[in-house]
Amino acid sequence: MKKTILSIALLSGIASFANAAYTGHVFVDKNNNGVFDKGEKAMAGVLVSDGLNVVKTAGDGSFTLPGHERERFIFITTPSGYKTNNKHYHRIDGDQISYDFGLQPYSGGIKSDGSHKYVHIADTEIFNTDNHGDWVSNVRDYTSNEEAAFIIHTGDICYENGLKAHIKLMNTANMNCPIFYCVGNHDLVKGKYGEELFESIYGPVFYSFDAGSVHYIVTPMAGGDYQPGYTKEDVYRWLKNDLAQIPQGKPIVVFNHDLLTYGDQFIFGINDQEQINLNDHNLKAWVYGHWHINYIKKQGNVYSVSTATLDKGGIDHSTSAFRVLHVDKKGDFTSELRYTYLDKSIQISTPAEGQVPVLASGAVPVTVNVYSSVSPVKEVSYSCQIDGKTFVSNRKLSQATDWCWNSEVPFTAAQRGKMATLKVRALFNNGEVAETETVFTYQPTNVKPDLSADWNNLLGTPEHVTTASSSVNPPLEMAWVKNIGANIYMTSPLVYNGMIYVASVDENLQGDAHIYALNGQTGELLWKYQTRNSIKNTIAIDNGRVLAQDAQGYLYAVDAQSGKLSWEKQLPVAGLPSLIEGLVASDGVVYAGTGKGLCAIDTKDGREIWRNKDWGQGEGTTTTFSVGKNMLIASSQWRALYGNDLKTGELKWTADTNGLRNRGASAAVHGDLLYLISDKSFFILDANTGRVIVRKELPFSVDVTSTPLLTDKEIIFGSAKDGLVALDSETLEIKWKFNTGDALVYTSPYSRKVSATIETSPVLSGNTVYVGASDGTIYGVNKETGRFAWKHATGAPVFGSVAVSGNTLIAVNFGGNVYTFVAAE
């Protein structure tokens, strides 16, 4: 009978209900007992589906569905302003033909014009981890504080253990907010069919719901670890019927574990004739995970939005975060990343005792980094006292980035030599308060940076072997601090002709990605050049041009003096993952891109000299290319380390054993030898052949972006969880370890709380090793003993390696601050 009804329905284009299989009602379940009681409000116009057919409830809340051959569920499109306490679906059970759906009112912060916000999480993969309370509470508290309409998890919950445990951590009842799940590739597990276990816990793998003015559609991963029972045709037939019920022009958003296309047309089809062009249905965004990266790209008129993991570092060292999408009445949105595990973190970065930069006016810049996972900062204010008397009270700071707030204390000459107390108060949207203070001496000095040497690549040279001067000895005194107005990720500062260059990320695609030039003496912003997307890693300077590549694969050459574009080039890289590699430049050539999009390009005119033909792109690799005498050292995450001929691009060797596949760090080239860390080992390789000469296995992870520093007696590098490490250069035994604080934000792949992470490369000056850490502090450590020598706490994680020029140390942090420190005379 069902086959006959289905055939008639499909041929006629309408549903025939003469011999209906399933009936029921949708109603407001006032007493929350699951029964449609007398007097309870019937819900008309609610979409109900059997996984193929889609109908609307009548005025009395009733519906009738024919069912079909591959039916498993009856489910509803939860209407805006309501929730279902985990049951937007019923599994079809034996001979039962009547299924009712009780709704509870839920405003979810949805405004009268339909505007709202929601939380996106992805790839939690909890199958082999525990201690999830903190990040789950972060999401729960944020959704409560900020009135989120719903939470969407776009898959990879992960394997049997994860699937069974996750629903206990996060469901509509215990999150006090509707939560919806997608099926990911690692959620297709062993069973009668891949999604059998997922369905038994989370329900159907394709469905829809409404919030505000937007129709949201959940679709399944095309395939995964085990063969799914659903087909692309199943999804297509249902989706076509679902969209047929949606008013023309109503905005839609699609959730899936992976991205549908790299192109501008989002077409979901099963053959050349049967296709749905989602662009024609006012598709606003395709929201996904899978790649463990934070990345937004505009594809035509549609935004593709990927979010990394919120409980650990991403595959490509992306920051641990969940994403908040703020949706307006038209369905357009803005994005906001929220970093996890931070409980009212606050730090006065400047001033501090011994670190009191003074402006030409005599004022002292106030720089405060403050953040809470569960609530945005509403305002930051400061008061300042001298001799117990307040001379500035409750003055507001201006927000520069999602971490940093700035102001100035207006000191006068009469206050020279006085002790001052600066008190800072941060008020969060949820009413909570964080306070801190610092005591310092107001003593204007004549500290002047001497940027006498250029620093044109990561660690100063294309070999990444620092040649820093020996004159930057602690204690150091801050000359100036400047916030550029955007986050700085793994881009290290460069120095050229006395100017300092940095670049920023734009994880929310709001126009924040730029290359910047600062006056090395004062920090004054000289120019900035906007790029299409985030610059996530190393930039370089060659032939008077600043060279940078963005996440979308565009390579820019900007005149270092004027800030004007000399040329640009779209690199032939794959659409995913985003391009996060660092480039290198040497002798008139820049080496940029990755995989078969790795190119050697003339820095004068953008002419392509050669292109790699021999190895492919990986999962997202944070390494910066290294240049040897005849070799370009490159890599691909989870694949290998490669040696390409510097002049022709020909692949000379591949190294992929003993953990060399799993690596985020760049190699230091010392003559014919490569020094690098990977996975849980330190390596020395022959640069000409890739042969492993030395491998020292370590009792901890070094899956970080830290290039080893070779001194006369030590080999020094960062680690994922154990701070800064030194090996004896003769015995390779651990000589010392310097533990930093716990990371403010986790980036090393799969690193979680607690991790003393150092993603940056150490730099030597004299006997002091300088390094930035993810705990937000810049450290100076004695190279021989590992003992603390100097530090400056910034309050935002440091992911970019420091630079040294003349008497000056230049550092950056994620909050967007650029610092210069000068050796005290």
Disulfide bonds with the S-S distance in Angstrom:
none
